[in-house]
Amino acid sequence: MPIVYQCILELHDSLYFATREIGRLYETEPVLHNYALAYVLGLVDSLQFNTVVAAEHSYRYFCPEQVPKYAEHFTPLNQQGIYVTPGKALHHAATLNTWKYADNRYHVEMKQTEKNIPSFGRTKEIAPESQFEFFVISNQSLKLPRWVRVGKWASKARLEVKELPKPQHHKAREFYCPLPLNPLDVMFTNQVLSYDTINMPPVSLIRNVRMIGDYYTFEGSSELKIPVQMQYRFAS
């Protein structure tokens, strides 16, 4: 039976990543993707980047190319029996910031250029003290960090981790899952009946999901139901 950790992430800085772009507005959805959380927790680093061969792919300090390697990075997590669910906001507030930039091409070539025309953009970010909840499912005991960095600005956040009671396994029943889910990771082992879509890259998530399949419950929390056999899967 796996170990399930409940994780509460509290922001100490504003959180920004571009879930959607609406003209000059770059908006952050109050949902944390499970791919991002695996990197945030250092799970990919600990399982892959401690070898010489994989060190050249490390994103911790330097990214030599803007090409995602999700299958390469997350397959070792599947082999270790580790999975991170997407994170939902327990409570949050938004902040709106405006930034300006100018055409700085004259810094590159020492010749006369067009007049600088200042432009601007706006970011809708998640405010400090907002909290998110997600779960880590593992076949082995894990030591997760106390402080993490998340989002485009590497915003500081505090992580509270609690190991849940031993899960109870229920087989082939219809149930409602209160968590956001990655559809690629659940649809191969469960029959999904209904859901709402959260449009965000690199894989849109689903929430308010009703499905038929195996799931875990936990003593003292009758509403929490987590699908069984979730693992990272990738579109071909």
Phi and psi restraints in degrees (value plus and minus 20) as a CYANA .aco file:
   2 PRO   PHI     -92.5   -52.5
   2 PRO   PSI     144.8   184.8
   3 ILE   PHI    -115.2   -75.2
   3 ILE   PSI     112.9   152.9
   4 VAL   PHI    -138.0   -98.0
   4 VAL   PSI     104.9   144.9
   5 TYR   PHI    -127.5   -87.5
   5 TYR   PSI     109.8   149.8
   6 GLN   PHI    -110.4   -70.4
   6 GLN   PSI     107.0   147.0
   7 CYS   PHI    -139.6   -99.6
   7 CYS   PSI     109.2   149.2
   8 ILE   PHI    -133.4   -93.4
   8 ILE   PSI      97.8   137.8
   9 LEU   PHI    -125.3   -85.3
   9 LEU   PSI     101.0   141.0
  10 GLU   PHI    -131.9   -91.9
  10 GLU   PSI     104.9   144.9
  11 LEU   PHI     -94.6   -54.6
  11 LEU   PSI     116.3   156.3
  12 HIS   PHI    -130.6   -90.6
  12 HIS   PSI     -26.1    13.9
  13 ASP   PHI    -153.5  -113.5
  13 ASP   PSI     147.8   187.8
  14 SER   PHI     -91.0   -51.0
  14 SER   PSI     124.6   164.6
  15 LEU   PHI    -127.4   -87.4
  15 LEU   PSI     108.7   148.7
  16 TYR   PHI    -153.3  -113.3
  16 TYR   PSI     112.7   152.7
  17 PHE   PHI    -176.3  -136.3
  17 PHE   PSI     129.5   169.5
  18 ALA   PHI    -107.4   -67.4
  18 ALA   PSI      72.7   112.7
  19 THR   PHI     -89.3   -49.3
  19 THR   PSI     -62.1   -22.1
  20 ARG   PHI    -166.5  -126.5
  20 ARG   PSI     133.3   173.3
  21 GLU   PHI    -139.8   -99.8
  21 GLU   PSI      98.3   138.3
  22 ILE   PHI    -137.2   -97.2
  22 ILE   PSI      73.1   113.1
  23 GLY   PHI      43.1    83.1
  23 GLY   PSI    -139.4   -99.4
  24 ARG   PHI    -112.1   -72.1
  24 ARG   PSI     -18.0    22.0
  25 LEU   PHI    -116.8   -76.8
  25 LEU   PSI     106.9   146.9
  26 TYR   PHI    -131.8   -91.8
  26 TYR   PSI      93.4   133.4
  27 GLU   PHI    -128.1   -88.1
  27 GLU   PSI     120.1   160.1
  28 THR   PHI    -124.2   -84.2
  28 THR   PSI      96.8   136.8
  29 GLU   PHI     -94.3   -54.3
  29 GLU   PSI     117.6   157.6
  30 PRO   PHI     -96.5   -56.5
  30 PRO   PSI      35.5    75.5
  31 VAL   PHI    -161.2  -121.2
  31 VAL   PSI     118.2   158.2
  32 LEU   PHI    -124.0   -84.0
  32 LEU   PSI     103.0   143.0
  33 HIS   PHI     -89.7   -49.7
  33 HIS   PSI     125.4   165.4
  34 ASN   PHI     -90.8   -50.8
  34 ASN   PSI     -45.5    -5.5
  35 TYR   PHI     -83.5   -43.5
  35 TYR   PSI     -68.1   -28.1
  36 ALA   PHI     -80.8   -40.8
  36 ALA   PSI     -61.6   -21.6
  37 LEU   PHI     -84.8   -44.8
  37 LEU   PSI     -53.7   -13.7
  38 ALA   PHI     -82.3   -42.3
  38 ALA   PSI     -58.9   -18.9
  39 TYR   PHI     -91.1   -51.1
  39 TYR   PSI     -62.4   -22.4
  40 VAL   PHI     -77.9   -37.9
  40 VAL   PSI     -61.9   -21.9
  41 LEU   PHI     -96.8   -56.8
  41 LEU   PSI     -27.1    12.9
  42 GLY   PHI      57.8    97.8
  42 GLY   PSI      -6.9    33.1
  43 LEU   PHI     -89.2   -49.2
  43 LEU   PSI     -58.6   -18.6
  44 VAL   PHI     -86.2   -46.2
  44 VAL   PSI     -62.8   -22.8
  45 ASP   PHI     -78.6   -38.6
  45 ASP   PSI     -67.7   -27.7
  46 SER   PHI     -88.4   -48.4
  46 SER   PSI     -49.6    -9.6
  47 LEU   PHI    -113.7   -73.7
  47 LEU   PSI     -42.3    -2.3
  48 GLN   PHI    -137.5   -97.5
  48 GLN   PSI     -64.2   -24.2
  49 PHE   PHI    -103.6   -63.6
  49 PHE   PSI     -12.1    27.9
  50 ASN   PHI    -109.9   -69.9
  50 ASN   PSI     -12.3    27.7
  51 THR   PHI    -133.0   -93.0
  51 THR   PSI     134.2   174.2
  52 VAL   PHI     -85.8   -45.8
  52 VAL   PSI     -60.9   -20.9
  53 VAL   PHI     -84.1   -44.1
  53 VAL   PSI     -63.1   -23.1
  54 ALA   PHI    -101.0   -61.0
  54 ALA   PSI     -33.4     6.6
  55 ALA   PHI     -80.6   -40.6
  55 ALA   PSI     -50.3   -10.3
  56 GLU   PHI     -88.4   -48.4
  56 GLU   PSI     -35.2     4.8
  57 HIS   PHI    -118.3   -78.3
  57 HIS   PSI     -16.8    23.2
  58 SER   PHI     -86.5   -46.5
  58 SER   PSI     115.8   155.8
  59 TYR   PHI    -122.7   -82.7
  59 TYR   PSI     -14.6    25.4
  60 ARG   PHI     -82.8   -42.8
  60 ARG   PSI     -64.6   -24.6
  61 TYR   PHI    -138.5   -98.5
  61 TYR   PSI     -43.9    -3.9
  62 PHE   PHI    -171.5  -131.5
  62 PHE   PSI     114.6   154.6
  63 CYS   PHI    -137.0   -97.0
  63 CYS   PSI      82.7   122.7
  64 PRO   PHI     -91.7   -51.7
  64 PRO   PSI     -40.0     0.0
  65 GLU   PHI    -170.6  -130.6
  65 GLU   PSI     127.4   167.4
  66 GLN   PHI    -111.2   -71.2
  66 GLN   PSI      40.1    80.1
  67 VAL   PHI    -146.4  -106.4
  67 VAL   PSI      96.2   136.2
  68 PRO   PHI     -87.3   -47.3
  68 PRO   PSI     125.4   165.4
  69 LYS   PHI    -148.2  -108.2
  69 LYS   PSI      32.5    72.5
  70 TYR   PHI     -82.7   -42.7
  70 TYR   PSI     -66.4   -26.4
  71 ALA   PHI     -81.2   -41.2
  71 ALA   PSI     -61.4   -21.4
  72 GLU   PHI     -87.2   -47.2
  72 GLU   PSI     -57.4   -17.4
  73 HIS   PHI    -100.8   -60.8
  73 HIS   PSI     -55.3   -15.3
  74 PHE   PHI    -116.4   -76.4
  74 PHE   PSI     -35.2     4.8
  75 THR   PHI     -78.4   -38.4
  75 THR   PSI     -61.3   -21.3
  76 PRO   PHI     -81.1   -41.1
  76 PRO   PSI     -50.5   -10.5
  77 LEU   PHI     -85.6   -45.6
  77 LEU   PSI     -61.5   -21.5
  78 ASN   PHI     -79.6   -39.6
  78 ASN   PSI     -61.9   -21.9
  79 GLN   PHI     -86.3   -46.3
  79 GLN   PSI     -50.3   -10.3
  80 GLN   PHI    -107.5   -67.5
  80 GLN   PSI     -25.8    14.2
  81 GLY   PHI      52.1    92.1
  81 GLY   PSI      19.2    59.2
  82 ILE   PHI    -138.2   -98.2
  82 ILE   PSI     112.5   152.5
  83 TYR   PHI    -163.7  -123.7
  83 TYR   PSI     119.6   159.6
  84 VAL   PHI    -136.4   -96.4
  84 VAL   PSI     107.9   147.9
  85 THR   PHI    -100.4   -60.4
  85 THR   PSI     139.0   179.0
  86 PRO   PHI     -81.4   -41.4
  86 PRO   PSI     140.6   180.6
  87 GLY   PHI    -126.4   -86.4
  87 GLY   PSI     116.1   156.1
  88 LYS   PHI    -128.1   -88.1
  88 LYS   PSI     131.7   171.7
  89 ALA   PHI     -97.8   -57.8
  89 ALA   PSI     104.7   144.7
  90 LEU   PHI     -97.1   -57.1
  90 LEU   PSI     -61.8   -21.8
  91 HIS   PHI    -178.9  -138.9
  91 HIS   PSI     128.2   168.2
  92 HIS   PHI    -178.0  -138.0
  92 HIS   PSI     140.8   180.8
  93 ALA   PHI    -153.9  -113.9
  93 ALA   PSI     138.4   178.4
  94 ALA   PHI    -134.8   -94.8
  94 ALA   PSI     129.7   169.7
  95 THR   PHI    -144.6  -104.6
  95 THR   PSI     127.5   167.5
  96 LEU   PHI    -137.0   -97.0
  96 LEU   PSI     101.9   141.9
  97 ASN   PHI    -140.3  -100.3
  97 ASN   PSI     124.1   164.1
  98 THR   PHI    -133.5   -93.5
  98 THR   PSI     114.9   154.9
  99 TRP   PHI    -148.4  -108.4
  99 TRP   PSI     135.5   175.5
 100 LYS   PHI    -143.9  -103.9
 100 LYS   PSI     133.3   173.3
 101 TYR   PHI    -167.7  -127.7
 101 TYR   PSI     143.6   183.6
 102 ALA   PHI    -150.7  -110.7
 102 ALA   PSI     145.0   185.0
 103 ASP   PHI     -98.1   -58.1
 103 ASP   PSI      92.3   132.3
 104 ASN   PHI    -128.5   -88.5
 104 ASN   PSI      11.4    51.4
 105 ARG   PHI     -83.2   -43.2
 105 ARG   PSI     -45.0    -5.0
 106 TYR   PHI     -85.5   -45.5
 106 TYR   PSI     -36.2     3.8
 107 HIS   PHI     -92.7   -52.7
 107 HIS   PSI     -38.7     1.3
 108 VAL   PHI    -114.3   -74.3
 108 VAL   PSI     -66.8   -26.8
 109 GLU   PHI    -139.6   -99.6
 109 GLU   PSI     109.2   149.2
 110 MET   PHI    -102.6   -62.6
 110 MET   PSI      53.8    93.8
 111 LYS   PHI    -172.3  -132.3
 111 LYS   PSI     145.1   185.1
 112 GLN   PHI     -85.0   -45.0
 112 GLN   PSI     116.0   156.0
 113 THR   PHI    -147.6  -107.6
 113 THR   PSI     157.7   197.7
 114 GLU   PHI     -85.6   -45.6
 114 GLU   PSI     140.3   180.3
 115 LYS   PHI     -81.2   -41.2
 115 LYS   PSI     119.3   159.3
 116 ASN   PHI     -85.2   -45.2
 116 ASN   PSI     107.4   147.4
 117 ILE   PHI    -136.0   -96.0
 117 ILE   PSI      82.6   122.6
 118 PRO   PHI     -79.3   -39.3
 118 PRO   PSI     125.0   165.0
 119 SER   PHI    -150.7  -110.7
 119 SER   PSI    -199.1  -159.1
 120 PHE   PHI    -172.7  -132.7
 120 PHE   PSI     146.0   186.0
 121 GLY   PHI    -170.6  -130.6
 121 GLY   PSI     148.5   188.5
 122 ARG   PHI    -153.3  -113.3
 122 ARG   PSI     120.8   160.8
 123 THR   PHI    -138.9   -98.9
 123 THR   PSI     112.4   152.4
 124 LYS   PHI    -121.2   -81.2
 124 LYS   PSI      90.5   130.5
 125 GLU   PHI    -133.1   -93.1
 125 GLU   PSI     142.7   182.7
 126 ILE   PHI    -109.5   -69.5
 126 ILE   PSI     109.2   149.2
 127 ALA   PHI     -96.0   -56.0
 127 ALA   PSI     135.6   175.6
 128 PRO   PHI     -76.3   -36.3
 128 PRO   PSI     133.2   173.2
 129 GLU   PHI      57.7    97.7
 129 GLU   PSI     -22.5    17.5
 130 SER   PHI     -88.2   -48.2
 130 SER   PSI     128.4   168.4
 131 GLN   PHI    -145.3  -105.3
 131 GLN   PSI     122.9   162.9
 132 PHE   PHI    -145.4  -105.4
 132 PHE   PSI     128.5   168.5
 133 GLU   PHI    -140.9  -100.9
 133 GLU   PSI     115.8   155.8
 134 PHE   PHI    -170.6  -130.6
 134 PHE   PSI     154.1   194.1
 135 PHE   PHI    -150.7  -110.7
 135 PHE   PSI     123.4   163.4
 136 VAL   PHI    -134.6   -94.6
 136 VAL   PSI     103.6   143.6
 137 ILE   PHI    -129.8   -89.8
 137 ILE   PSI     107.0   147.0
 138 SER   PHI    -165.1  -125.1
 138 SER   PSI     125.7   165.7
 139 ASN   PHI    -104.2   -64.2
 139 ASN   PSI     -21.0    19.0
 140 GLN   PHI    -160.0  -120.0
 140 GLN   PSI     139.5   179.5
 141 SER   PHI     -89.3   -49.3
 141 SER   PSI     116.2   156.2
 142 LEU   PHI    -141.7  -101.7
 142 LEU   PSI     128.1   168.1
 143 LYS   PHI    -131.4   -91.4
 143 LYS   PSI      84.6   124.6
 144 LEU   PHI    -112.8   -72.8
 144 LEU   PSI     131.4   171.4
 145 PRO   PHI     -88.6   -48.6
 145 PRO   PSI     136.0   176.0
 146 ARG   PHI    -103.0   -63.0
 146 ARG   PSI     -57.7   -17.7
 147 TRP   PHI    -143.3  -103.3
 147 TRP   PSI     120.5   160.5
 148 VAL   PHI    -157.3  -117.3
 148 VAL   PSI     147.7   187.7
 149 ARG   PHI    -139.1   -99.1
 149 ARG   PSI     118.4   158.4
 150 VAL   PHI    -164.4  -124.4
 150 VAL   PSI     127.0   167.0
 151 GLY   PHI      66.5   106.5
 151 GLY   PSI     158.4   198.4
 152 LYS   PHI     -83.4   -43.4
 152 LYS   PSI     -52.9   -12.9
 153 TRP   PHI    -110.0   -70.0
 153 TRP   PSI     -13.6    26.4
 154 ALA   PHI      32.6    72.6
 154 ALA   PSI      30.6    70.6
 155 SER   PHI     -88.4   -48.4
 155 SER   PSI     120.7   160.7
 156 LYS   PHI     -97.4   -57.4
 156 LYS   PSI     118.2   158.2
 157 ALA   PHI    -166.1  -126.1
 157 ALA   PSI     127.1   167.1
 158 ARG   PHI    -118.6   -78.6
 158 ARG   PSI     119.0   159.0
 159 LEU   PHI    -135.9   -95.9
 159 LEU   PSI     102.0   142.0
 160 GLU   PHI    -124.1   -84.1
 160 GLU   PSI     104.3   144.3
 161 VAL   PHI    -138.5   -98.5
 161 VAL   PSI     112.3   152.3
 162 LYS   PHI    -153.8  -113.8
 162 LYS   PSI     106.5   146.5
 163 GLU   PHI     -99.9   -59.9
 163 GLU   PSI     105.3   145.3
 164 LEU   PHI     -99.3   -59.3
 164 LEU   PSI     140.6   180.6
 165 PRO   PHI     -78.9   -38.9
 165 PRO   PSI     142.7   182.7
 166 LYS   PHI     -74.3   -34.3
 166 LYS   PSI     106.1   146.1
 167 PRO   PHI     -89.0   -49.0
 167 PRO   PSI     129.0   169.0
 168 GLN   PHI    -123.8   -83.8
 168 GLN   PSI     108.9   148.9
 169 HIS   PHI    -113.9   -73.9
 169 HIS   PSI     102.9   142.9
 170 HIS   PHI    -133.5   -93.5
 170 HIS   PSI     116.5   156.5
 171 LYS   PHI    -127.4   -87.4
 171 LYS   PSI     115.9   155.9
 172 ALA   PHI      25.7    65.7
 172 ALA   PSI      39.7    79.7
 173 ARG   PHI    -148.2  -108.2
 173 ARG   PSI     138.3   178.3
 174 GLU   PHI     -99.9   -59.9
 174 GLU   PSI     116.4   156.4
 175 PHE   PHI    -172.6  -132.6
 175 PHE   PSI     144.4   184.4
 176 TYR   PHI    -129.0   -89.0
 176 TYR   PSI     110.5   150.5
 177 CYS   PHI    -124.6   -84.6
 177 CYS   PSI     101.4   141.4
 178 PRO   PHI     -99.9   -59.9
 178 PRO   PSI     -23.5    16.5
 179 LEU   PHI    -116.4   -76.4
 179 LEU   PSI     130.9   170.9
 180 PRO   PHI     -88.5   -48.5
 180 PRO   PSI     125.4   165.4
 181 LEU   PHI    -152.5  -112.5
 181 LEU   PSI     134.0   174.0
 182 ASN   PHI    -108.6   -68.6
 182 ASN   PSI      95.4   135.4
 183 PRO   PHI     -81.6   -41.6
 183 PRO   PSI     -52.2   -12.2
 184 LEU   PHI     -83.0   -43.0
 184 LEU   PSI     -48.3    -8.3
 185 ASP   PHI    -108.1   -68.1
 185 ASP   PSI     -32.8     7.2
 186 VAL   PHI    -139.9   -99.9
 186 VAL   PSI     -43.6    -3.6
 187 MET   PHI     -94.6   -54.6
 187 MET   PSI     -36.0     4.0
 188 PHE   PHI     -99.0   -59.0
 188 PHE   PSI     -41.9    -1.9
 189 THR   PHI    -137.7   -97.7
 189 THR   PSI     -22.3    17.7
 190 ASN   PHI    -157.1  -117.1
 190 ASN   PSI     131.8   171.8
 191 GLN   PHI    -114.8   -74.8
 191 GLN   PSI      87.0   127.0
 192 VAL   PHI    -103.3   -63.3
 192 VAL   PSI     105.4   145.4
 193 LEU   PHI    -115.8   -75.8
 193 LEU   PSI     -63.5   -23.5
 194 SER   PHI    -175.5  -135.5
 194 SER   PSI     134.7   174.7
 195 TYR   PHI    -190.0  -150.0
 195 TYR   PSI     144.9   184.9
 196 ASP   PHI    -129.2   -89.2
 196 ASP   PSI     126.3   166.3
 197 THR   PHI    -118.6   -78.6
 197 THR   PSI     117.6   157.6
 198 ILE   PHI    -129.4   -89.4
 198 ILE   PSI      86.3   126.3
 199 ASN   PHI     -97.7   -57.7
 199 ASN   PSI      91.2   131.2
 200 MET   PHI    -179.7  -139.7
 200 MET   PSI     125.3   165.3
 201 PRO   PHI     -99.3   -59.3
 201 PRO   PSI     138.3   178.3
 202 PRO   PHI    -106.5   -66.5
 202 PRO   PSI     -35.8     4.2
 203 VAL   PHI    -152.3  -112.3
 203 VAL   PSI     102.6   142.6
 204 SER   PHI     -81.7   -41.7
 204 SER   PSI     122.1   162.1
 205 LEU   PHI    -118.7   -78.7
 205 LEU   PSI     150.2   190.2
 206 ILE   PHI    -148.6  -108.6
 206 ILE   PSI     132.8   172.8
 207 ARG   PHI    -165.9  -125.9
 207 ARG   PSI     153.4   193.4
 208 ASN   PHI      31.6    71.6
 208 ASN   PSI      31.3    71.3
 209 VAL   PHI    -112.7   -72.7
 209 VAL   PSI     109.8   149.8
 210 ARG   PHI    -129.6   -89.6
 210 ARG   PSI     112.1   152.1
 211 MET   PHI    -171.2  -131.2
 211 MET   PSI     147.4   187.4
 212 ILE   PHI    -136.0   -96.0
 212 ILE   PSI     107.0   147.0
 213 GLY   PHI     147.1   187.1
 213 GLY   PSI    -192.8  -152.8
 214 ASP   PHI    -101.5   -61.5
 214 ASP   PSI     127.0   167.0
 215 TYR   PHI    -171.7  -131.7
 215 TYR   PSI     142.4   182.4
 216 TYR   PHI    -123.6   -83.6
 216 TYR   PSI     124.3   164.3
 217 THR   PHI    -144.4  -104.4
 217 THR   PSI     148.3   188.3
 218 PHE   PHI    -157.6  -117.6
 218 PHE   PSI     120.2   160.2
 219 GLU   PHI     -79.4   -39.4
 219 GLU   PSI     111.7   151.7
 220 GLY   PHI      67.9   107.9
 220 GLY   PSI     -20.4    19.6
 221 SER   PHI    -163.0  -123.0
 221 SER   PSI      65.0   105.0
 222 SER   PHI     -90.8   -50.8
 222 SER   PSI     -45.2    -5.2
 223 GLU   PHI    -102.5   -62.5
 223 GLU   PSI     -44.4    -4.4
 224 LEU   PHI     -98.5   -58.5
 224 LEU   PSI      96.9   136.9
 225 LYS   PHI    -151.2  -111.2
 225 LYS   PSI     103.1   143.1
 226 ILE   PHI    -136.0   -96.0
 226 ILE   PSI     106.0   146.0
 227 PRO   PHI     -79.0   -39.0
 227 PRO   PSI     125.7   165.7
 228 VAL   PHI    -106.0   -66.0
 228 VAL   PSI     135.3   175.3
 229 GLN   PHI      45.1    85.1
 229 GLN   PSI      10.6    50.6
 230 MET   PHI     -95.9   -55.9
 230 MET   PSI     114.7   154.7
 231 GLN   PHI    -173.4  -133.4
 231 GLN   PSI     145.0   185.0
 232 TYR   PHI     -92.5   -52.5
 232 TYR   PSI     105.7   145.7
 233 ARG   PHI    -149.7  -109.7
 233 ARG   PSI     136.4   176.4
 234 PHE   PHI    -154.4  -114.4
 234 PHE   PSI     123.4   163.4
 235 ALA   PHI     -86.5   -46.5
 235 ALA   PSI     116.4   156.4
